[in-house]
C-alpha cells in the first residue's frame, strides 16, 4: 500500500512538473531576429522590408502578434551591408539571444556570409531580400529558405520582356554577387529565347561616373543589326540609366531594359522618361509594384500602408510582408519551433503574400512566385514613372534553374 501511494505521489509530482514546464514554455516569447542593412547604400530597402515584415506579422496573426500561443518578439540589428558584421550578428542571435528564426539580409554579400552560421547552429535562416543565385545555389545549405526572388527569377521575367532571335544584348551591373549572378542568369535566360549577349560590363559599387562603361557598351552594340538592348542590373544609388540617356544611346539603335525598382528611383526616372527618347516605353520584369497584383492580401497592404504612411507600399515592403507570412504559416503548421519540424513543414509549403500564392521548392527552399513584365509610362496623376502591366509570369512559367544537388 505504501509503495502504491508513494508511486501515485511521484506520478502526480512528475505530471505537475511537466504541466508547469509546458505552461512556462508557452509563456516564453517566440523570438525572431531581423538583420538588415539599415545604414549604407541599401538602407531604403532595409527600412521598407522591416515595415513590411511588421505589417505581415499583423496580418498573419490577425493583429494578435502571437503564434502557437506565444507572443512574437522581434530583435532588430543593422549589419551596415558588411559581411563580417552580418556574420557576427547572426551568431549573436543564435548563441546569445536564443532566437527561434533569423530573417535577413539586404545585401547578397552579407547574406552569403550568414549561411554557414545557420548550418553551424542548425537553425533556420529565412533570406529576404538578398537576390544572388548562389544563396539558393552553390552556397546553400538545408537550413536556408528564401522568400525573396532570386537572380534566375529576375532574369527569366526580364528576358521574356525583350529577348528573341535577332536581338543583341549588353549588360551592366555592380561588381559583386548580386550583379554578377544577375547577369549570368539573364544571359542564360535570354540566349535560351534566341537573343545574343555580346558584352558584360561590371562597375564598382561606388562608381558614380559611368561614361567609360557606357561608351564600351555603345562600342559593343552600335554596329550590330536589328534590335539592341542594354540590360541594367543595379541596386541602390547612382544607376547608369541617366548617363545612357545623356549619351543618347538611342542614336545607335540601343534601348534600355531593366527590372522594377523602388518609388524614389521611379520618381527620379520620370523626368528622364519624359526627356529622353531612349527611355520612353522602357520595358522589363518587375518583382512588385503595388498596382500589379490583384488579391485580398495586397488590397489590405495597399489600403493600410497608404492610410498609415500617406504613400503606397513599395518594392521591399512586399518582400518583408511575404517573409512574415511564411514565418507565421510555418510555426502554425509545424506547431513547434523545432528546426527539423520546421524544415519538414516548410519544404513545399504554400503561403499567401501580396503577390498571391508562393511556395518553397523542396530541393533548394527557393520561393516560387509570380513576376510581372511591364512598360514604364508617365501618367498625369503620378509623380513617378509607372510600371504598367504587360503580363504576369506565373510561378511555374518563371521557375528558375535548380542550382543545388541533394
N, C-alpha and C positions, 0 to 999 in steps of 0.2 A: 504493500500500500504506500509506504513512504517513498519507494523508488518511483512508482507511477505518479504520485503527487509531485515529486521533485522534477520528473520529466515534463509534466504539464507546465510547471512554473518556468522551466527552461525554455520550452517551446514558446510560451507566452512572451517571455522577455525577448527572445530572438525575433519574434514576429513584430513586437513593438519597435525594436531597434531598426528592423528592415523598413517598417512603415514610416518611421520618422526620417530615415535616411532618404526614402523616396520623396517625402514631403520637403525635406531640406533641399534636395536636388532640384525639385520643381520650382522652388523659390529663388534659386540662383538665376541671374540674368543669362540669357543667351548672348554671347559676345561675338561681335563681328568687327574685325579690323579692316579699316579702309585706308589704303595708302595711295596717294595721287600726287602729281606734280603741281602743287598749289602755288609754287613760285617758279619763275623761269619762263621760257618761251611758250609753254603749253598750258599756262595757268588758266586760261579761259575754258579750255577743255575740261580740266580737273574740277573747276567750280560748277560747271554745268552737270558733270557726272554726279557730283555729290548731291546737288539739288534733286536730280532725277532719282537717285537711289533712295533718298528720304521720302520722296513722293511715292515711289514704288512700294516701299515698306508700308506706307499709309494705306495705299490702295489694296495691296495684297493681304493686309491684316484687318481690313475694314475699319481702320482708324484705331485699333486696339494697341498697336505696336507690341504685339506678343505672338508667339508661335509655340506650339506644343506646351501651352500652359506657362511659358516663361517670357518675361519682358525682354525686349531686344535692346541691348546696349551697344552703341557704336563707339569705337575708339579710332580717332582720325589722326593721320600723320601726313606730313609733307616730305616727299623724297627729293624735291628740288630737281626732278628728272635726272638724278645722278644714280647710276647703277650701284655704287658702293653704299650709298645711303639707303636705297631701296632694299638691298640685301640685309643691311643692319636692322631696318625697321621690321621686316617680316620675321626676322629671327626674334626680335623683341616681342612681337605679337604672340608667336607660338610659345616661346620659352618663359617669358615673364608675365604677359597679360593673360595667357591661357585662353586665347580666343578659340571659338569653335569653327571659324571660317575667316579667310582673308579675301578681300576684293581689291584688285589693283592690276596694273597701274597705267599711267598716261603714256609714258614713253616706252617704245618697244625695247630699247636697250636696257632700261631699268627693269622691265618685266622679265626679260631673259635672265637677268641676274637673280631674280626671285625664284625661278623654277626649281633649282636644285635644293633650295631650303625647304620648300614644300615636301619634296621627296624625303629629305633628311628627317623631318619631323612627322612624316606620314599624315599630313593634314591637307585639307582641300585649299587650293588657291583658285579663285574664280577671276579670270582675267577680263578686265574691262577698263579702258577701251583699246589697249595696245593692239596693233594690227599685224605685225610681221608674221609671215607664214611659218617661220621657224618655231614660233611659240607652240603651235599645234603640229609641228613638223619635226625637224631634226633635234630640237632641244626639249621636246615634250616628254613628260612622264605621266603616269596614270593618275596622279593627284591634281592634274591641271584640267580645268574646264574653262571654256571661253564663251561668253555671251556676245562680245564684240565681234564684228565681222573680221575675216582675215584678208590678206592681200589677194588671195585667189578669188574670193567673192567680189572684192572691188574690181579686180581685173576682168572677170567674166562680164559683169554688167557694163563696164566702160568699153570693153572690146565690142560687145554687141551693139553699142551705140554707133560705131563708125567702121569697124573692120569688115572687109570683104575683099574678094580678089581684085587686084589692080590698085589697092590703097597702099601708099608708102607711109611709114611712121618713124618718128623720132621720139625720144622721151627725155625728160629732165626731172631729176629727183635729188633729194638731200642724201648725202653720203653717209648713211647709217642703215641699220637693219630695215626700218620701215621703207625707206626709199629704194634700196636695192632689191628687197623681196618684192616690193610692189611692181617694179619694172620687170623683174624676172617673170612674175606671174602674168603680167599684162602681155609680154612678148609671146608666151606660150599660148594664151587665150586668143590673141589677135591673129597669130600665124595659123592657128587651127581653123580660123574663119577665112583664111586666104590672103590676109594682108602681109606686108613685109616690113620688119623692123630694120632700119638702116643705120641708126645712130643712138647711142645712150650717153647721156651727159649727167655726171654726178657732181653736185656742188656742196661745199662745206656748209654746215648748218648756219654758220654766222654770216654767210655771204649775202651782201646787200646789192652789190653791183653785178648784174647778170649779163652785161654787154658781151663779154667774150664767149660766154656759154651760149647765148642766143645766136651769135654770129656763127659758131660751129654748127649749130642746128640748121641755120639757113644754108650754109655751105653744103651740108649733107643732103638736103632735100631739094634745093632750088632747081636742079636740072632733072629731077625725076618727073616722068609723065603722069597725068591723071591726078587723082585726089591725094592730098598730102596733109597729114596731121602731126602736131606735136602734142604728146600726152604729158601732162604736168602732174607729178606726184609730190605734194608739198604739205607740210604740217607747220602751223604757226605763222610767224610774221615774215614779211618780205618775199612773197611768192614772185616768180619771174614773169607773171602774166602781163603786168603793166609794161615791163621792158620790151616784151614781144610786141605789144601794141604800138609802143613808141617807135620801135624799129621797123614797123609796118611789114610784118611777116606776110600779110596778105598780098603784097606786091609780087611775091614769089609763089602765090597759089597755096600758101600754107595756112591751115586753120588750126585753132587751138581746141583741144578737148581735155577735160579734167573731171574729177569727181566732185560731188557736192561738198559744201563747206558750211561753216557757222555763219550766223547772220551778220556779225561785224565784217567778215570777209565779203559777203554778198553785198553789203552796203558800200564797201569800198569798190566793188566791181561795177556797181550801177553806172557811175559816170563814165567809166571806161567802155561799158557796153553801149552807151549812147554815143560815145565819141569815136570809137574805132570800129571799122568795118570787120576786122578780123575776129571781133568778139560777138558780133550780132548772131543770135541763134546758137551760141556756143552749146555744145551737147556733151553728155557724159552719163556716168552711172552714179547714183546717189544712194547712200546708206539710209538717210532720213531727211525729210523736210515736212514740217507739221501738217501741210495740206495734202500730202500724198496718200498716206494710209487712211482707209475708211473702216473703222471698227470702234466698238464701245470703249475700249481701253484708251485709245488715242483721243477719242472725244472727251473723256474725263480729264486726261492730262492737259489737252489744249485749253479747255474751259477753266480748270483750276489754276494752271500756271498763268494764264492771261489775267485772271482775276487777282491773283496774289502779287504778281510781279509786273503787271501792266505791259507785258510783252509775251509772245508765244514761246513755247518750249523750243529748244534748239537741238542741233545735231547730237550732242553728247548728253543732253538731258534724257533723251530717249534711251541711250545706252545704259545710263545709270538705273533708270526705271526697269529696264529689261533684266539687269543683273539682280535687282532686288526681288523681282517676281520669280526668277529662277531659284534664288536662295529660299524664299518663303515656301515655294512649292516643294523643294527638296526636303526641307525639315518636316513639313506637314506630311508628305507622303512616306518618308522614312520613319516618322515618329521617333526620331533619335538624332543626336549629334555625332554618333559614332561614324568614323571615317569610312569604314568598309560598308556599312549600311547605306551611307550617303552615295558612295560610288555606285553601288548596285542600283540604287534608286535613280540616280541621275543619268546613267547610260540609257539613251533612248527616250528620256523624259521629255514630254511636251509641256510647254507653258505659254501663257498669253502675254503679249507685250504691246506697246504702242504700234509696232509694225505688224501685229497679228501673231499668228502661231510661229513659235520657234521650237526646235527640239535639238538635243545634243546627239550628235552622231556617235554611235557606240565606239568606233575604232580609235578616234582621236579627241573626242569630247568637244569638238568644234560645233557651235550652234549653227544649224541650218536656218536660213532666214530669207525673207524677200529683200530684193533690191529694186531700184527704180531708175529707168532710163528717162532722162529729162532734157528739155531745152531751156536755156535761160532767156527770159523776156523781161522787158521793162513794162511795169504796169503803173497807171496813174495813182492808184490807191496804196502803193507800197513804196517805201523809201529804200528798198534793196532790190537787187536782181532776183527775179522769182523763178525757181525751178518748176517748170510746167511739165506735168507727167506726159511722157510719150507712151510708156507701157511699164507694167510691173513684171519683174523677173521673179518667178516663184522660187521657193527654197530648193525645189528639186531641179529646176532648169539652171539655177545658179550654183549648183553644188560644186564646190571646189575639189581639186585633185586630193587624194589621200597621200599624205607625205610621211606617214609613220608606218612602221612594221611592228606587229604584235604577235 
